[in-house]
């Protein structure tokens, strides 16, 4: 009888893990779809600084870094994802999409142990030269939800 109870408990725990993973994948997929379907992009933000730095690597690969820093207001629950224009990838760099991946940007305040950072770097590698990167970012400030779609052009290294 105990073995049956233990087996049922294990099945239940596995099902809960599966539901949690599906929720995270759904959020990620939803953000990718939002970027792909959005048409009205801006090239900068009034709330933070953002830039794209591209570096050539060996074997005709390119590393891209989207740097988000210098917030002008308190940014809670930051979620961001960067997608290379024309890239067909299963995994784009992101932050704030997984449970426990909370991030905060406050002007002049850093406490990494509590997830308050000076800035965020979303990094990825592409097999093609980088022309544009589309950035989706959302955050909360004093109970107001902000959402921005930004297209970034590479800066010189």
N, C-alpha and C positions, 0 to 999 in steps of 0.2 A: 504494500500500500504506500509506503514511504517513497519507493522508487517511482511509482506512478505520479505522486504529488510533485516530486523533484523534476520529473520529465515535463509535467505541465507548466511548472514555474519557468523552466528553461525555454520552453516554446513561447511563453508569454513575454519573457525578457527579450528574446530574439525579435519578436514582432514589434515591440516598442522601439528597439534600435532601428529596425527597418523604417518605421514611420518617421522617426527623427531624421534619418538620412534623406528620405524622400522630401521632407519639408525643406531641408537645406538645399537640395538639388532644385526644387521648385523655385525658391527665391533666386538662386543663381540664374536659372534658365529664364525667369521672368525679367531679370535685369538685362540679360543679353538681348532678349526680344525687344525690350523697351528701346535700347540703343539702336538696334537694327531698323526699327519702325519709325523712329523719331526723325523729323526733317528740319527742325528749326534749332540749329546749334549756335552757341555763342563762342567767342574765342578767348574770353577771360571772365573772371568773376570779381565782383565787388567784395566778396566775403573772405577770399583767400587768394594766395598766389599759386599758380600752377604752370608747369612747364614740362616739355618733353625733351629728353636728352637721349641721343642715339649714338651707340658706339659700334664700330666694326669689330667682329670677332674672327677667329680662325674659321676655316671651312665655309666661307661665304655665309656666315650667320651674323645677325645684328641683335645687339642687346638694346632694349628700350627701357627707359626709366621715366615714369610719370611722377613728378615731385609736387606734392601738395603741402604748402606751408604758409607761414605768415598770416594766420587767421586774423580777421578784423573784428570778430565777435566770437562768443563761446559756441563751439560746435559740439553738440552731444550726439551720441549714437551715429557716428559717421559710417556710411556705407559707400563704397566706391568700387568701380570696375572699369578697366581700360581695355579697349578692343582695337586692334590694329585694323585699319581700313583695308578690306580685301583679303584678310587672313581668314582661313577656315581652320579654326582650332577648337579643340574640345575643352581647353582650359585657358582662360585669360586671367591675368593677375587681378586680385580683388582683396577687399578688406571689409570686415563687418558683416559678412554673410553667414558665418558659422556661429553656432552657440559658443559663447566665451571669447569671441573675436571682437569684443567691443572696443571702440576707439574714440578718444576725445581730443579735440584741438582747441586750446584756450590761448589767447594772446599772452605771451610772457609767462606761462605756467607750464612746468614739466614735472610729472611724477610717473615715471614709467611703470612702477609697481602697481599703480592704479589705472594704467592705460591712458594717461594724459601725455601726449607727445608733442614735440616741437614741429614735427611734420610727418608726412606719410610718403613712402616710396613704393609705387607699384611697378615691379620689374618683370620683364618677359624676354623671350628670345624668339626671333623670327627668322625664317629662311629666305625672306625677300627684303629688299630695301624698304625702309619705313618712309611713307609719305605723310600720312596722318594717323593720329590715334584719337579715337572717340572716348571721352570720359563721361561716365554717369556718376554723379555724386549726390547723396542725400544726407541731411542731418537735421537735428532739432535744435532750436534756440528759443528758450523761454516758452516752451509749449507750441511754438510755431514750426511747422514742417517745411523744409526747403528742399528743392530738387532742381538740379541743373544738368544740362547736357552741353558739353564743351568739346570742341574739336581743336586739337593741338597739332602744331607743325613742329618739326624737329628744330632744336637749337644747335648751334655749333658747339662742339665739345670743348 
